[in-house]
Amino acid sequence: MKVFSWVFMTLFLACSSGNDNKGVYAVAEESMVNDMEDIALNTPPPPVPQEETGPRQEVEQKIIKTGNLRFETPDLAATQKKIMEAVDSSRGYLQDDQSGKNYGQIYHRMQVRVPTANFQQLLDAVSRGVEYFDEKTISRQDVTEEFVDITARLKAKRELENRYLSLLKQAKNVKEILEIEAELSKIREEIEAREGRLKYLQSQVSYSTLHIYFYKNVAETGATVSYGSKLGNAFKGGWNGLSTFILGLVYLWPFIILLILAIFLLRTWRKRHKAKATKNNTP
């Protein structure tokens, strides 16, 4: 019934004269939008004889693979070289590379993208020679359902866009043209958003991500080095404290002047008071 309703509305618009059909046009437009999406998304395809289609083909699974490795190594440079050789042989590339030093530890962090078909090859190459992993996790996210859903909705939106383009050619006045173009703009925004999401999912499916963190524990030994470092920090802290004190005095110079003036006046008053008392006590 929805299909016949939509066809009737479309034919009515096409055959109408240039009069102002505001209410009818709005109802037809809204009905068209709802019916097109319902037909594209909810109506199952008609059955096809088995001999024409052959065996039913399963939908290709879309899996996003992500791995995390964390381990200790006695030689950071040698481990980095081994990992880069494995990345090159797996046709991957280095997306992020960081290194630094924590308390008692020198570390290296790498993020590698590799074709999903070569993910296990890279994982085995990096793991080779590692005696113990602090962390080794492999996650697989199935996005097949989302991929199929977005593809179907994208197809429906493109068909709806074509219908609006056909209506645009049949528009009779400026108002109808503006209303149709406004709806076309919304539809194209939704199409671009879904296309962007599909490209992102395809990129994540095609290339897997491996996070690698390896480190080397270092212990600071030698009392002379430790004491000299502390002594240097003490001199530096003392100099900083003296500089801060001098700057504080500079900021407080008005109060210091007032204090000196008050002391001077107090001492002058006391001398005069003492002299006057001595004079009064003299016979």
C-alpha positions as CSV (number, residue, x, y, z in Angstrom):
1,M,0.0,0.0,0.0
2,K,2.8,2.4,0.8
3,V,4.2,2.0,-2.7
4,F,0.9,2.8,-4.4
5,S,0.4,5.7,-2.1
6,W,3.8,7.1,-2.9
7,V,3.3,6.6,-6.7
8,F,-0.1,8.3,-6.5
9,M,1.4,11.3,-4.7
10,T,4.3,11.6,-7.2
11,L,1.9,11.4,-10.2
12,F,-0.3,14.0,-8.6
13,L,2.6,16.5,-8.3
14,A,3.8,15.8,-11.8
15,C,0.3,16.4,-13.3
16,S,-0.6,19.4,-11.2
17,S,-0.7,22.9,-12.7
18,G,1.4,25.9,-11.5
19,N,-1.2,26.7,-8.8
20,D,-0.1,27.0,-5.2
21,N,-0.4,23.4,-3.8
22,K,1.3,23.9,-0.5
23,G,-0.5,21.4,1.7
24,V,-0.6,18.6,-0.9
25,Y,3.1,19.0,-1.7
26,A,4.2,18.9,1.9
27,V,2.2,15.7,2.6
28,A,3.5,14.0,-0.6
29,E,7.1,14.9,0.3
30,E,6.9,13.6,3.8
31,S,5.2,10.4,2.6
32,M,7.9,9.9,0.0
33,V,10.7,10.1,2.5
34,N,9.2,7.7,5.0
35,D,8.1,5.2,2.4
36,M,11.4,5.1,0.5
37,E,13.4,4.3,3.7
38,D,10.8,1.7,4.8
39,I,10.8,0.0,1.4
40,A,14.7,0.0,1.1
41,L,15.4,-1.2,4.7
42,N,12.4,-3.3,5.8
43,T,11.1,-5.0,2.6
44,P,12.8,-8.4,2.0
45,P,13.8,-9.2,-1.6
46,P,11.5,-11.5,-3.6
47,P,12.3,-15.2,-3.5
48,V,14.5,-16.4,-6.3
49,P,14.5,-20.0,-7.5
50,Q,17.4,-22.1,-6.1
51,E,18.6,-23.2,-9.6
52,E,19.1,-19.5,-10.7
53,T,21.1,-18.4,-7.8
54,G,23.0,-21.5,-6.7
55,P,24.1,-22.0,-3.2
56,R,23.6,-19.0,-0.9
57,Q,26.8,-17.0,-0.3
58,E,27.7,-16.0,3.2
59,V,28.5,-12.4,4.1
60,E,32.2,-11.8,4.4
61,Q,33.1,-11.2,8.0
62,K,34.7,-7.9,8.9
63,I,37.1,-8.3,11.8
64,I,39.2,-5.6,13.4
65,K,42.3,-7.1,15.1
66,T,44.3,-5.3,17.8
67,G,47.2,-6.5,19.8
68,N,49.1,-5.3,22.9
69,L,52.6,-6.6,23.9
70,R,54.6,-5.5,26.9
71,F,57.9,-7.2,27.9
72,E,61.4,-6.6,29.3
73,T,64.5,-6.7,27.1
74,P,68.2,-6.6,28.0
75,D,69.0,-4.6,24.8
76,L,66.7,-1.9,23.6
77,A,68.5,-1.1,20.4
78,A,68.7,-4.8,19.3
79,T,65.0,-5.3,20.1
80,Q,64.0,-2.2,18.1
81,K,66.0,-3.3,15.1
82,K,64.4,-6.8,15.2
83,I,60.9,-5.2,15.4
84,M,61.5,-2.9,12.5
85,E,62.8,-5.8,10.3
86,A,59.7,-7.7,11.2
87,V,57.5,-4.8,10.3
88,D,59.2,-4.4,6.9
89,S,58.9,-8.1,6.1
90,S,55.2,-8.0,7.0
91,R,54.6,-4.9,4.7
92,G,53.5,-2.8,7.7
93,Y,54.5,0.6,8.8
94,L,55.3,2.5,12.0
95,Q,52.5,4.8,13.0
96,D,53.8,6.0,16.3
97,D,57.2,5.8,18.0
98,Q,58.1,7.1,21.5
99,S,60.9,6.5,24.0
100,G,61.8,7.9,27.4
101,K,62.9,7.1,30.9
102,N,60.9,6.5,34.0
103,Y,62.2,5.9,37.6
104,G,64.6,3.0,37.2
105,Q,63.4,2.1,33.7
106,I,64.2,3.0,30.1
107,Y,61.3,2.3,27.7
108,H,60.3,2.3,24.1
109,R,56.7,2.4,22.8
110,M,55.7,1.6,19.2
111,Q,52.4,1.5,17.4
112,V,52.5,-0.5,14.2
113,R,49.9,-1.0,11.4
114,V,50.1,-4.1,9.3
115,P,47.9,-5.8,6.7
116,T,45.5,-8.1,8.5
117,A,46.7,-11.1,6.5
118,N,50.2,-10.6,7.9
119,F,49.2,-9.8,11.5
120,Q,50.0,-13.2,12.9
121,Q,53.3,-13.2,11.0
122,L,54.3,-9.9,12.7
123,L,53.1,-11.1,16.1
124,D,55.2,-14.3,15.9
125,A,58.3,-12.4,14.7
126,V,58.1,-9.9,17.6
127,S,57.4,-12.6,20.2
128,R,60.3,-14.7,19.1
129,G,63.0,-14.7,21.8
130,V,60.9,-13.1,24.5
131,E,61.0,-15.2,27.6
132,Y,58.1,-13.6,29.5
133,F,55.4,-11.1,28.6
134,D,54.1,-8.7,31.2
135,E,51.1,-8.3,28.9
136,K,50.0,-10.1,25.7
137,T,46.5,-9.5,24.5
138,I,44.9,-10.0,21.1
139,S,41.3,-8.6,20.6
140,R,39.0,-9.2,17.6
141,Q,36.0,-7.0,17.0
142,D,33.4,-8.2,14.6
143,V,31.9,-5.2,12.7
144,T,30.2,-7.2,10.0
145,E,26.7,-6.3,11.2
146,E,27.5,-2.6,11.3
147,F,29.2,-2.8,7.9
148,V,26.1,-4.4,6.3
149,D,23.7,-2.1,8.0
150,I,25.5,1.1,6.9
151,T,25.8,-0.3,3.4
152,A,22.1,-1.0,3.2
153,R,21.2,2.5,4.6
154,L,23.7,4.1,2.3
155,K,22.0,2.4,-0.7
156,A,18.6,3.6,0.5
157,K,19.8,7.1,0.9
158,R,21.3,7.2,-2.6
159,E,18.0,5.9,-4.1
160,L,16.1,8.5,-2.2
161,E,18.5,11.2,-3.5
162,N,17.8,10.1,-7.1
163,R,14.1,10.3,-6.4
164,Y,14.5,13.9,-5.1
165,L,16.6,14.8,-8.2
166,S,13.7,13.5,-10.4
167,L,11.2,15.6,-8.4
168,L,13.5,18.6,-8.7
169,K,13.2,18.5,-12.5
170,Q,9.4,18.5,-12.2
171,A,9.3,21.4,-9.8
172,K,6.9,24.2,-10.9
173,N,7.9,27.1,-8.8
174,V,10.8,28.5,-6.7
175,K,9.3,27.4,-3.4
176,E,9.2,23.7,-4.5
177,I,12.8,24.0,-5.8
178,L,14.0,25.4,-2.5
179,E,12.2,22.7,-0.4
180,I,13.6,19.9,-2.5
181,E,17.1,21.3,-2.5
182,A,16.9,21.6,1.3
183,E,16.0,17.9,1.6
184,L,18.7,17.0,-0.9
185,S,21.3,18.8,1.3
186,K,20.3,16.8,4.4
187,I,20.4,13.5,2.4
188,R,23.8,14.3,1.0
189,E,25.2,15.1,4.5
190,E,23.9,11.7,5.7
191,I,25.4,10.0,2.7
192,E,28.8,11.6,3.3
193,A,28.8,10.7,7.0
194,R,28.0,7.0,6.2
195,E,30.6,6.9,3.5
196,G,33.2,8.2,6.0
197,R,32.2,5.6,8.5
198,L,32.5,2.9,5.9
199,K,36.0,4.0,4.9
200,Y,37.1,4.1,8.5
201,L,35.8,0.6,9.2
202,Q,37.4,-0.7,6.0
203,S,40.7,0.8,7.0
204,Q,40.6,-0.8,10.4
205,V,39.6,-4.1,8.9
206,S,42.3,-4.1,6.2
207,Y,45.1,-3.0,8.6
208,S,45.5,-4.4,12.1
209,T,47.1,-2.5,14.9
210,L,49.8,-3.8,17.2
211,H,51.0,-1.8,20.3
212,I,54.4,-2.8,21.5
213,Y,56.0,-1.6,24.8
214,F,59.4,-2.9,25.7
215,Y,61.7,-1.7,28.5
216,K,64.9,-2.2,30.3
217,N,65.3,-1.8,34.1
218,V,68.3,0.3,35.2
219,A,69.6,0.7,38.8
220,E,71.5,3.9,39.9
221,T,74.6,2.7,41.7
222,G,77.6,4.6,43.1
223,A,77.4,6.7,46.3
224,T,79.7,9.4,44.8
225,V,77.3,10.1,41.9
226,S,74.3,10.1,44.2
227,Y,75.9,12.4,46.8
228,G,77.3,14.8,44.1
229,S,73.8,15.0,42.5
230,K,72.3,15.8,45.9
231,L,75.0,18.4,46.7
232,G,74.4,20.1,43.3
233,N,70.7,20.2,43.9
234,A,71.3,21.7,47.4
235,F,73.5,24.5,45.9
236,K,70.9,25.2,43.3
237,G,68.1,25.2,45.8
238,G,70.0,27.6,48.1
239,W,70.6,30.0,45.2
240,N,67.0,29.9,44.2
241,G,65.9,30.6,47.8
242,L,68.3,33.6,48.0
243,S,67.0,35.0,44.7
244,T,63.4,34.6,45.9
245,F,64.2,36.4,49.2
246,I,65.8,39.3,47.4
247,L,62.9,39.6,45.0
248,G,60.6,39.5,48.0
249,L,62.5,42.4,49.6
250,V,62.2,44.4,46.4
251,Y,58.4,43.9,46.3
252,L,58.2,45.0,50.0
253,W,60.3,48.2,49.8
254,P,57.4,50.6,50.7
255,F,56.7,48.7,53.9
256,I,60.4,48.6,54.8
257,I,60.7,52.4,54.4
258,L,57.6,52.9,56.6
259,L,59.1,50.6,59.2
260,I,62.4,52.4,59.3
261,L,60.6,55.8,59.5
262,A,58.4,54.5,62.4
263,I,61.5,53.3,64.3
264,F,63.2,56.6,63.8
265,L,60.2,58.6,65.0
266,L,59.8,56.3,68.0
267,R,63.5,56.7,69.0
268,T,63.2,60.5,68.6
269,W,60.1,60.6,70.8
270,R,61.8,58.5,73.5
271,K,64.9,60.7,73.5
272,R,62.8,63.9,73.9
273,H,60.7,62.3,76.6
274,K,63.7,61.1,78.5
275,A,65.4,64.6,78.2
276,K,62.2,66.3,79.5
277,A,61.9,64.0,82.4
278,T,65.5,64.5,83.4
279,K,65.0,68.3,83.2
280,N,62.0,68.2,85.4
281,N,63.8,66.1,88.1
282,T,66.7,68.5,88.3
283,P,66.4,70.9,91.4
